[in-house]
Amino acid sequence: MKPAGVVLCGGASTRMGSDKAGLELAGRPLALWVADALSAAGADPVVAQGGSPPPPLVAEPDSSPRAGPLSALIDALERHGDVLVCPTDVPTVPAELLAALVERARSTGAPVVLAHSDRPEPLIGHYARESLSMLRAGLQAGARGPKEAFDIESVPTVPVNPFDVLNVNTPADLAAAEAALAAREAAQPGAG
């Protein structure tokens, strides 16, 4: 069974100063870069959790707006069962990484499998329905993010280059993502 792809779009974007889901990288909204990668990795359906994503993404509302990414993740799991998640502000995420997360989850049976760049990436991962009780317990204990809800160092991971999971929080970060995207395209066979 395929996981649902979930683009996390409900953040406040305080450092950027505007909604990141619609912010453009190479002429396309950030949320659509992430949605396309999730779809290419085999996620179905692909939806936006919270916020105001650009069409054709449909936003599923947060049950508790501004409660943090853990609450949003729980909402997505309750609606869809297994989910493959990535924040809207990680537009350089490769579909190959997302597909590898799904495969690692299938091969290990682990309730949580995360990307690991220079550190674990708790919002880029595969979360199985079986992780709900653990995540709910963390939320009830006051956690706002998944890394506070479980021992993040004990979950299986898939390695990824930090440049492939750049987090776009500022205009300088957006410029870095544009440079990373240009470098990736230049490295493609037949480029140049």
N, C-alpha and C positions, 0 to 999 in steps of 0.2 A: 504494500500500500504506500502511495506517495505521501510525503508530508505536505502540509500547506506551507506556502512561502509567505512570510510576514515581514513587511517593511515597517520598521518602527518609526513612526512619524510624529509622535506626540510631544517631543521635547520643546522646551521654551525658547531655544536658540538665542539665549541672552548674549553670548560672546559674539555671535555673527550679527545680531541686530535685526535679523529678518528671518522669516520661515525658511528653513533649509530645504524642505522637501521640494519646493519650486525653484530653488536657486539653480542656476544653469552652469554646467560644465560642458564645454565644447558644444554649446547650443542645445543641450538636453537637460531637463530637470534631474537633480540628484536622485530623487526617488525612483525615476524611471531607469536609471543606470542599475540601481540595486534590484528593482523588480525584474528587469531583463536577465540579470545574472541568476536570480532565484529560479526563474522560468527555465533558463537554459540548463540548470542543474537538475531539472525534473520535478520541481515543486509544482503542485496543482491543488487548489487554485492559488493565485498570488494576490494578496490583499495588503492594504495599508492598515496598521493599527494606530488609531488616534490621528490627530492633526487634520490638516487640509491638503492632502496630496493632489498632484495634478492628474487630470484625466489621462488615460482611462482607468487609473487606480481608483478603487472605491475604498473610502475610509470606514472602518468599523470602529465605533466609538469606544473610548476608554470608559470602563464602569466608574472609575474615580479619576477624572482628569487631574493632571499634575501630581499624581501620586507616585510617579517614578516608573522606571522601566520594568521593575519586578511585577508591579500590578498589571502593566500592559501585557507582559509575557503570560501571566496567569489568565488574563482575558482571552488571549489568542489560543492558549491550550484548551480552555474550557469550550471554546467555539469549534475548534478544528481537530482536536486530538494532537497527534504528532505535528511539530512545526519546525521549519527551518527559518531562522530569524537573522536579520541583519538591520542595523540602523540606517536610516535614510542618508546619514552623513558619512557613509563609507562607500562612495561611488566607484572606487577602483577594485572592489572585491571581485575576484575572478570566479566564474562559474565552476571551474575545476575544483577550487577549494570547497565550495558549497556542496558539490557532488561527492567529494571525498568525505565530508562530514556525515552525509547520509549513509555512505558505504561503511564508514567506521562504526556508526550507530548500529547498522544491521549486523555487522560482523561481531561486535562485542556485546550487543544487547544492553548497552549502558543507557540509563535514562537521560544522561546529558553528555554530549560530545562538543568540545569547543575548539575554535581556531586558536593557535598559539603562535604569536609573532615573537616579539622580544618579551612577551608576557602572555598569560591566558587572556583571551578576548571573550568575556562572558556574554556579550550581546551579539556575537557571531557564532551561531552554533545550532545544533540539532537538539531539541528538547522533546522527549517522549511524554505521552500522557502520564506515564508512571512517575514523572518528576513532580506532578502537581501537589501531592501532599507535602513534600519537602519544601517546595516553593511557597505554598500557603503558610506553612509553619514559620518560615522566614519572614513573610510579610506580617504575620500576626505578632512576631517578636520585634517589629519595627524596621526591618530591612527595606531599603528602597530599590536596591539593585540585586541581581541574582548572585553576584559574588559574595554578598553578605548572607545568603540563604543556605549555602552549603560549602563544603571544603573544596574550593576551586582547584587546589593543587592535586586532588585525588581523581579527577575525572579524566577520561581519555581525551587526547587532543590530536589535531592535525596541524603539522607545521606549515607556516606561511611566511613569506617575506613581508616585513613591516611596511614596505612601500605598496604592497597590494591591499593593505587594510588601513590606509591613511584616514584619519578622522578629520573631517572638515568642520572646524569650529570657528575659524577666523578667515578674513580675506587672504592672509598669507597661506593658510592651510589649503584654500581653494587653488591658489597659484601652484602649490606643491603637487596637488592632485592633477592639475593640468599637465605639469611637467612629467609626472609618473605615467599618465595616460599617453603622452606623446612618445615617451621612451618605450612603452609597451608596444605601441603601434609601429615604431621604427624597427623593433626587434622581430616583427612578424615576417615570415618568409615572403619574399617578393616585394617587401617594402623598399622604398627609396629608389 
